[in-house]
Amino acid sequence: MRISFAEGKAALLLKQFQLKGFALTDEQRQRVLTCRDDALLETWAARILVATRLDEVLTDD
């Protein structure tokens, strides 16, 4: 089975959350896994690099 580019980004983002020590709720995990908006995935990936709290990453602003 082949995964899409967005699915690959989402999987990598989940790994980043894990390495950062952030525990996602099932809802947050699903939000990341089902996101197909490349720009939003990139935004989250950039935010996670400097975030000290999970809520700093998955905001809608």
Residue pairs with C-beta under 8 A, 6 or more apart in sequence:
3 11
4 36
5 38
6 35
6 36
6 37
6 38
6 41
7 33
9 38
9 41
9 42
9 45
10 32
10 33
10 34
10 35
10 41
11 33
12 45
13 32
13 41
13 44
13 45
13 48
14 24
14 29
14 32
14 33
16 45
16 48
17 24
17 32
17 48
17 54
17 57
20 48
20 51
22 48
22 51
22 54
22 57
23 54
24 32
24 54
28 54
28 58
31 58
32 44
32 58
35 41
44 57
44 58
47 56
47 57
47 59
48 57
50 56
51 57
